[in-house]
Amino acid sequence: MYSFMAGAIFITIFGNLAMIVSISYFRQLHTPTNFLILSMAVTDFLLGFAIMPYSMIRSVENCWYFGFTFCKVHYSFDLMLSITSIFHLCSVAVDRFYAICYPLRYSSKMTIPVIKRLLFLCWSVPGAFAFGVVFSEAYADGIDGYAILVACSSSCPVMFNKLWGTTLFMAGFLTPSSIMLGIYGKIFAVSRKHARAISNLPENQNNQMQKDKKAAKTLGIVMGVFLLCWFPCFFTILLDPFLNFSTPVVLFDALTWFGYFNSTCNPLIYGFFYPWFRRALKYILRGKIFSSQFYNTDLFTQK
């Protein structure tokens, strides 16, 4: 178990670190969409670097060695980063919506200041929610015997009551997921219309539209993997208080790790669907990024 989880952590940390370095270093990648992807990679990197190692020890040893205060800090960051990821995906969906459905308005709508405001919301709202709910212990109001469980348990127990379990599922997962599904449904409907008229477009517009569609498809896959990985965990948080907290600890732990693996999958998806990421990774591993002029390299040229 240690070997398997350590492997997932290694891929999560270094895969997302490669994405962060690629977008930060290469000037050609400095676009509004990529800045959102960069911030999402930071989220996945932090999950792999600061959250997953402690969760690995707890899962394998079946014990929490780091005290209840750090348990709350750990769970707060865990919850914050999970919700932050889905907020980023929502922002990316909005970005792709304007790029494909309203291409003439895209450059005026999705500017760098707009991206900065979106990123501020993506980080601040989940952070305020997660730390506020966990450290106020509002999540435990009305749970019989919770204080005794905390005093006697050695496994970092955090259980959401009916109110906050429902709030977390609705506001942190279901609502943004529904918005994303609606947006991507609209994007692919418009894409089909574009496909009929694409032969009449000039070659440069045709190529750009093909790139936008491919980017939307790739990010749609990223969104689908996120929903697949995290839905069982969020749904269990919703149901557990209504089932008198009867979910086995082992099952809940397994579902949490299934959610973590989403952060492991993202750089693998980028590597499979984005040739520019594979080229950037090759240059990083060869150490070429230490050249002062290499940041102007054309990553999109087909070779």
Secondary structure as GFF3:
##gff-version 3
##sequence-region A 1 303
A	DSSP	alpha_helix	2	25	.	.	.	ID=ss1
A	DSSP	three_ten_helix	27	29	.	.	.	ID=ss2
A	DSSP	alpha_helix	32	46	.	.	.	ID=ss3
A	DSSP	pi_helix	47	51	.	.	.	ID=ss4
A	DSSP	alpha_helix	52	61	.	.	.	ID=ss5
A	DSSP	alpha_helix	68	101	.	.	.	ID=ss6
A	DSSP	alpha_helix	103	109	.	.	.	ID=ss7
A	DSSP	alpha_helix	112	136	.	.	.	ID=ss8
A	DSSP	three_ten_helix	138	140	.	.	.	ID=ss9
A	DSSP	alpha_helix	146	152	.	.	.	ID=ss10
A	DSSP	alpha_helix	162	169	.	.	.	ID=ss11
A	DSSP	pi_helix	170	174	.	.	.	ID=ss12
A	DSSP	alpha_helix	175	197	.	.	.	ID=ss13
A	DSSP	three_ten_helix	198	200	.	.	.	ID=ss14
A	DSSP	alpha_helix	203	239	.	.	.	ID=ss15
A	DSSP	three_ten_helix	240	243	.	.	.	ID=ss16
A	DSSP	alpha_helix	249	273	.	.	.	ID=ss17
A	DSSP	alpha_helix	275	285	.	.	.	ID=ss18
A	DSSP	three_ten_helix	288	290	.	.	.	ID=ss19
A	DSSP	three_ten_helix	294	296	.	.	.	ID=ss20
###
